[in-house]
Amino acid sequence: MSDLVDDLTGTAVADAHDAVTGDARTAPRARVGGAAGSGSPHRDLLVAELDVVRALVTGRDAAPARGRLAAVRAGAPGPGRLDEVAAVFGLSAFERATLLLACGPELVGAVADELRERTGHASPTFGAALALLPDAHWDALAPGSPLRHWELVRPRDADAVLASALVPDERVVHHLVGVDMVDARLALLSAPVEPPDVLPPTLAAVAEDVVRRLAAGSGTVAVALRGPQPRTTRLVAAAACAAAGLRPRVLAAADLPTGTADLALLLRRAARETALAHVGWVLDLEDASPGFASTVARSLPPGSPLVVTVSTGPAAGSLDGLDVPVLRVPRLGVAERAATLHAALDRAGVPHVVPEEVAAAAGAFDLALPDVDAAAADVVAGHTVWAACRRRPRTDVGGLARVRTTRADWSRLVLPDEQLAQLRALVATVRHRATVLDAWGFAATSDRGRGTTALFAGDSGTGKTFAAEVIAHELALDLVHVDLSQVVDKYLGETEKRLARLFDAAEDGGVVLLFDEADALFGKRSEVKDAHDRYANVEVGYLLQRLEAFGGLAVLTTNARSALDVAFTRRLATVVAFPYPDRAARLRMWRQSLPVALPTSGLDLARVAEADLSGGGIAAAALQAAYLAAADGGVLTTEHLTQAVRWELGKSGRVAQRAATGTRRPA
């Protein structure tokens, strides 16, 4: 392996910086299949060497054929494909000649006739090779020999090695004649990756480190990359492979066989592709099952020409058992995000880019590298920079939470002045985070995260979720409503992985996270009685850490503040108490709940507001009353509202005392 890596990366370390940060026209790319050329020089050299073998098979004087071979080799642009295969896989002279003999009928039709005349069989056999070729040795076709181990040839009948026809692997034949391709069995399972022409400096430094490690390695070379943005991590791996002269291809964990024997065979074929086509393999273990990394580690062919860059996301334990160096692929800082976005807009040909717009978007959205270019394309299509960045990460959280584009504004939020001031302060915290933490230096003086976690506490229907919608709308961000039933998994360890994916996607998108009924997850932890209780506490602790480190705004709501764990409430940046609405607040809510287009007659909203309903109850009653009015002449009256209020009170077991004049709230 060291010879292969030296060949591929002899100048790569010196050129790596240019390759991953410079002009793509001068960046080194993977060499395809050894010596340059259209394929004809490879075939000419191969056929000339085959002529020597044919002379040995037929018993003719081989000297003239050797002379022609020397002449062809002298005029060739470099070593032939067979020379490279023999060197990389360590073939002896006899094994090299046996491989060529096995390929003979595929290359020149007359070889079959010559074999039939000399041996009685049209197909080459190992017995014929032993009898007719010089320097023969019996172990050339043993199961562990290079010819068999690397599947260069195989006996058609493994139980009759001497008499069985030797079948060359189709991929090997194509390579020897100069046809560049990827083994069809691997092509179906993998995909090529186009490395970025330019990487931001922080990511370029990681790619350069990978190139250095590949160049310094021997045997099987593997380097693991771990980062919070798997798609960015894969591109860094691809850039490193390209800078090392390799053609990057991704193999996903879901497409790999789980059985050790099958996995070892696939990885051995992957190693062969590295030797034949200079493929650099990126194993994507992002969604790998627990323990799969150790299975991969056991299956890597030792001392083989295989270069593996293992790309993995942040899921805990995904690299357990994989004894390779692990490099961190960090998130970019705001300044680098702005520069990367600006460069993408320039490449896309966006005219009149406003630096302030780019800076604002970079401060709110930390997009993965593929999303940056996609956002630039959206700007070309007519979106604003902010809107283009906002829409990219939505699909990443779709399976774990509900993404809501809100339209609610401050005018519809009925709260006392104190609570309104707290909510506006939350907006200011998000909007001016970069100024306060970075420009003014508060980030350097505090070990707290860049994000804000707020608790909205109050009875059901008092506007907690609606207030989160108002904040998200004011910030022009999506509201990600987390469904805890989808995140909390009954299988140990899965909850942390899901939470990791959720928070990483939320970091990318600059969203507002909303956890409804937080007391269900953050309630006071009971005594630990078994392993499940212990693990549940670990999951809660992990979520608390992620909330503290989250760079955006997370809002948690609860109907029972007293039920929350004290350890949790201490970590909150702010707590907003949502009071049950008094009569004046209820009257405002009733007025806001009835659209202007609704036909009405003689409404006594002051009377209706006497009913003891929350904001949510008022909205539900107003809608029900509208349906009653539509079925009863099409005009809303106080009687319709009275009936709807009575039914709404009945949901909680209460009964109106005087028509729509409400009852006292039960103690």
VOVOKOL-586069 format. One record per residue (C-alpha): z, y, x. Coordinates in steps of 0.1 Angstrom, whole numbers, plus 5000, padded with zeros to 4 digits. Layout:
! VOVOKOL-586069
ZYX
...
END
This chain:
! VOVOKOL-586069
500050005000
500750245028
497150235040
495950305005
498350595000
497550735034
493850715026
494350894993
496851155004
496151205040
495351575033
496851584998
500251715009
498652005027
496352074997
498851994969
499852354963
496252464959
495552164937
498252234912
498452604913
495052724925
491452744915
490152424898
486852454917
488552404950
491352164939
490951814952
490151554926
490351184925
487751004946
485950754924
485650404939
485550464976
482350564994
480250834979
476850754965
474850664934
475550294937
472350184955
473850194990
476649974978
474249714964
471949724994
474849655018
476249384995
472949204992
472449215029
475749055035
475048805007
471848705026
474048595055
476048375032
472848235016
471548145050
474847945056
474547775023
470847675028
471347575064
468847835077
469448035109
471748315099
470848535129
467948725112
470148795082
472948925104
470449155121
469349295088
472949345078
473649535109
470749765103
471649835067
475349895077
474150145104
472350345078
475050325051
477050645044
480350465050
482150135044
480849925016
482749824985
483249474998
484749615030
487249815010
488149524987
488749295017
490849555035
492949655005
493649304992
494049155027
491148895025
490448665054
486848625066
486648305046
488148455015
485648745017
482748505021
484048294992
484248604969
480748694979
479448334972
481148344938
479348664929
476048544943
474448414911
475448744894
473748944921
470648744930
469148484906
467748264935
471348184946
471847944917
468647754927
469747744964
473147604954
471647344931
469347224959
472147204985
475147094964
473746964931
475547244912
474047574901
477447734902
479447804934
482547584938
485447604961
484447264975
481047404985
482747705001
485047475021
482047265032
479447545039
481347855051
482947915085
486747955091
487547765059
491147715049
492647525019
495047795008
492348045000
492447944964
496147874960
497748044930
499448304953
496348374975
494748714972
491648574955
493748424927
496648664926
494448964921
492048774898
489048844921
487848494913
489248204892
488347834889
486847774855
488947454854
492347514870
493047134871
489947074892
490047344918
487547184943
484847084918
485347364893
482847654892
484247974907
484048264882
484248614896
485948874875
483449094858
485349414867
485149314904
481449244903
480749584888
482849744914
481149574943
477649694932
478950054928
479550074890
482650284883
484650184853
488150094842
489049734834
488249694797
491549524791
493349834805
490950084790
491949974755
495650034762
495450354782
493950694780
492650934807
494551264811
492851584821
495251754845
495652124841
493652344864
496852554871
500552474868
503252744866
505052764900
508252584888
506152284876
503852304906
506852254929
507751934910
504151804913
504051884950
507251684955
505651384937
502651404960
504951404991
506751104978
503550914971
502250995006
505550875022
505850555003
504850205012
504249904989
504549984953
505150364949
506850484918
508350824910
510050904877
509851244860
512351344833
512151654812
512851794777
509151834769
507451494773
503951634769
504551884797
506151604818
502951394814
500751684825
502851744856
502551374864
498751394859
498451694881
500451514908
498151214906
495051434908
496351624938
496951294955
493351184949
494050964919
492450954885
495450984860
495650754830
498550714806
500050384795
502550424766
505550194763
504450104728
501149964741
502749754769
503649384763
507249314760
507248974776
507948974813
505048744823
502448944802
503849274815
503649154851
500049044846
499149384831
500849574859
499049354885
495749444869
496849814869
497549774906
494049634911
492549934893
494450164917
492749994945
489349964930
489050294911
491850504925
493650524892
497150684892
499150534863
501450734842
503850504824
505150694794
508550554785
509450834760
509850584731
510750284751
513350044737
516750024755
516449814787
512649824788
512650034819
514549754838
511949504825
509249734840
511149754872
511349374875
507649344867
506249584892
504249384918
506149434951
504149564980
501049604959
498549884958
500050044927
500950414923
503150474892
504450804880
506950724852
506951004826
509951004803
511651234779
515351324778
516551014759
519750884775
519450554793
515650534792
515550494829
518350244832
517449974858
514450154871
515350194908
513050494916
513650854925
514051074894
512751424894
513651684868
510851874850
512652184838
511852424810
510252744822
512053074823
511053354800
509053534827
507053214836
506453144799
505053484794
502753454825
501653114813
500853234778
499053544792
496953324815
496053094786
494953394764
492853514793
491153174797
490453164760
488753504762
491253694739
490454064742
493054344742
496154124748
499254344743
501854264769
504754344745
503454084720
503153814747
506653894760
508153884725
506553544718
507553404752
511153514745
511253324712
509053014718
509152774747
505952574740
504952264758
501852324781
499352164757
500652384729
500152704750
496352654752
496252544715
498152864706
495553074726
492752904706
494553004674
494653364685
490953344691
490653224655
492453524642
496153454643
498553694659
500253574691
503553534673
502053334644
500053114667
503053024688
505152974656
502952714640
502452484670
505752284672
506252234634
504951874635
507351774662
510351804639
508651684607
510051334609
513651444614
513951754593
512151964567
510352274580
510452564556
508552884558
510853124540
510053444520
513453554509
514553904520
517754114522
517154274488
517953954470
521053864489
524153954469
527153964492
529954214501
529154464529
531354274554
529353954551
526054134551
527054314584
527853974599
524553834589
522654134603
524654094636
523353734638
519753864635
520454114663
521953834685
518653644683
516353934684
517954104715
519053794734
516753854763
517854214767
521554144766
521653814786
518853874811
518154244815
521854344812
523154054831
525553884806
523953544813
525253554849
528853634838
529153364811
528952984811
528152974774
524652874763
521953124753
522153024717
524353104687
526052864663
527253014630
529252854602
528652964566
531652854545
532052884508
531852714474
528652544463
526052794451
527453104468
524253164488
524852994521
521452824523
519753134508
521353354535
519853124562
516453164546
516853544546
517753534583
514753314592
512453534572
513753844589
513253684624
509753554614
510853204624
510752874606
513852734590
514352374600
516552204573
518151904589
518551594568
521551424583
520651094566
517551084587
519251184620
522450974618
521350614625
523450304618
522350154651
524450264680
522650494704
519750584681
521550894667
521751054701
518050984708
517051144674
519351444680
517751484714
514251494700
515351724672
516951984695
514151964721
511552034694
513752314680
513952464715
510152454718
509652624684
512252894684
513352794649
516552844629
518352514626
520252454593
522752174589
523852154553
527252004545
528452004581
531851874571
530151534565
529451514602
531951754618
534951654597
538251574613
537851254632
540050974621
541950734643
539650514664
539950164650
536949984664
533850034686
531850194658
534450464653
534550524690
530750554692
530750784661
533051024680
530851014710
527851104688
529751404673
530751514708
527151484719
526051704690
528651964698
527351984734
523752014722
524752294697
526452484725
523452444748
520852514721
519052834729
518352944694
520353004662
521952704645
523552754610
525952504596
527152524560
530252374544
531952374511
535252264527
536052464558
539552314560
538051974565
536252064597
537551944631
539352214650
537552124682
534352204664
535352544649
536552664683
532952654696
531452864668
530153204676
530853334642
532153224608
530853394576
532953334545
530853344513
533053454484
532653324449
530853614431
532853844409
531553994376
529754284393
528054044418
527153804389
525554094370
523354184400
522353814404
521353794367
519154104371
517453954401
516953614386
514753744358
511153824370
509554154359
506753964341
509253774319
509053904282
512553984270
514254134239
517654294236
519254124266
523054174270
523354074307
526754234310
528053984284
526253694300
527653784334
531153714320
530353344324
531953204356
528853084374
527853094411
524653234423
523052884423
524252824388
522853164376
519453084391
519452744374
520552884340
517953164342
515152914347
516352684319
516552984296
513053084304
511852734294
513752764261
512153104255
508652964262
509252694236
510652944211
508153224206
507653324242
510353604244
513653564262
516753664243
520553664249
520753354227
518553164251
520653274281
523853184262
522552824255
521452784292
524852914304
526752664282
524752374296
525152494332
528952514327
528852174312
527552024344
530952074360
532951984330
533552334318
533052464283
532152824274
534952974252
532853244234
529153174235
528053314269
531353474276
532553264304
535653064308
538253104336
537452894366
539652584365
542552584390
END
